Amino acid sequence: MASGRPSLAAGLDLRQEQKAQPRLYQAMDLLHMPLLDLQSHLREALVDNPFLDLVEPGDEPDDPVDDLPESLADDAGEDSGEEAEDVDWEDLLLDDFDAGGRREEYGEPEYNAPTPAAAQTLWDHLHEQLNLLRLGERQLRIGEEIIGNVDRDGFLSCPLDRIVEALEEVSRAEVEEMLARIQSFEPSGVAARDLRETLLLQLRDRGREGSLACRIVVGHFDDLAHRRWPELAEAYGVEPREVQAAADEIAKLDPKPGLRYADASESYVIPDLTVEKVEGRYRVSHADTSLPRLKLSPVYRDVAADRSRFEAAGKAFISERLNSARWLIQAIEQRRQTMLKVMAFIVERQHDFFEKGVEHLRPLTLRDVAKHIEMHESTVSRVTNGKYVQTPRGLYPLKFFFSGGYSTLEGEDLSSEGVRARIRNLVAEEDPTAPLSDHEITARLQEGGVRIARRTVAKYRDRLGILSARLRRRV
């Protein structure tokens, strides 16, 4: 007989979920952060958590595990059933600070993060030059509208008719006149409407208006782009060598004149790690000298140890902040050690690269590193993403050392980056009057023991920005 009571199982949606603790997410974020982001994060932590303090130069940070008040977290819950008094915990914990939030005993923390100087933008530079002209209000308004429509590459990004419409009661002739004045500004070639115009402006500024180079840009720009030297020579009644010399002159011009004023912060890189050769061995170290080193504040640790002063709410507050400080110190140190382990294995695996150069870069995957340091691939990915290392061969992103590869006939491994370097060197050493075709490059690589297909060579050549043999040929 069926019961009239609803089934418990029918009324419950049973599911098994695995939830990551908030601190696990924080630890993953710390691993992922590049050095500049980590600096900012630690500065905020120093302000937010009174139990954190800076390690002064020459001092060693205390062990965050062994030197803490015992059972503080347990004591925090002892009186949780009783009503706690209203205590101004912020006042209590900050009574060793002055009104400005500075420790009188220790003084202002001596830490200054490196900050790139604010670079002048392209638009600042153009406005500066515009304001040097003696212009009426009407002309100034036109000039500002034109400059506002110049993109970061230095090109005018909209038709003149749209500028005329936006300004109202302004003629096209006035806009064209002001555009011509702005096109005489630095950088040379700025405010052009297309690539051809910026090249012509730069040739004009160099006093080359009547030159063969200028005539080719005006009359045969498509032939120039496709390097049709014989056709150009015939069109202008000159030798192919003269056409090629004119093309070389054009190639020295700047196709994107505005980029030299791009924000410097976009390319501001601080290495996280350093590899140095010391007594014949490569050694890995941290390059985070600008990163604040943290320790537990002795002032607040002593306050936390005097548990008799606190009620339950106070103990909970102190316990949470103290544990948070201890966890952050441990997490930062774990991040440092993990990065050292990863880079040490990379140096071991890529020893030939450090000794001989990029042609000897070996294949390496995240799985290889993860297996060696006994961590998950995702951890290695976070450690390497957005991080840089300063080496005797230059500054490299850690991702540079990871790629698939090929086996040589001698059984050696060669990375994809190493193959590309070999292609680059073959092209650099070729006879410019008889450049190597993709088939010939493939044959040369195979002679060197690299098993590779011609279509792969063509793909790598394109990625390197190397033109086809026909377009590389010189007379």
VENBELVEN-V578565 format. One record per helix or strand of 2 or more residues. SS is the DSSP state (alpha for helix, beta for strand). FROM is the first residue (numbers start at 1). TO is the last residue. If there is no record, write none. Layout:
ss:SS from:FROM to:TO
ss:SS from:FROM to:TO
This chain:
ss:alpha from:8 to:11
ss:alpha from:22 to:32
ss:alpha from:35 to:48
ss:beta from:52 to:54
ss:alpha from:72 to:75
ss:alpha from:89 to:93
ss:alpha from:122 to:132
ss:alpha from:137 to:148
ss:beta from:155 to:156
ss:alpha from:160 to:167
ss:alpha from:172 to:182
ss:alpha from:195 to:205
ss:alpha from:212 to:219
ss:alpha from:221 to:225
ss:alpha from:229 to:236
ss:alpha from:240 to:251
ss:alpha from:257 to:261
ss:alpha from:264 to:267
ss:beta from:273 to:278
ss:beta from:281 to:286
ss:beta from:294 to:296
ss:alpha from:298 to:305
ss:alpha from:307 to:309
ss:alpha from:312 to:349
ss:alpha from:351 to:356
ss:alpha from:358 to:360
ss:alpha from:366 to:373
ss:alpha from:377 to:384
ss:beta from:388 to:391
ss:beta from:394 to:397
ss:alpha from:398 to:401
ss:beta from:405 to:408
ss:beta from:413 to:415
ss:alpha from:416 to:428
ss:alpha from:438 to:447
ss:alpha from:454 to:463
ss:alpha from:469 to:472
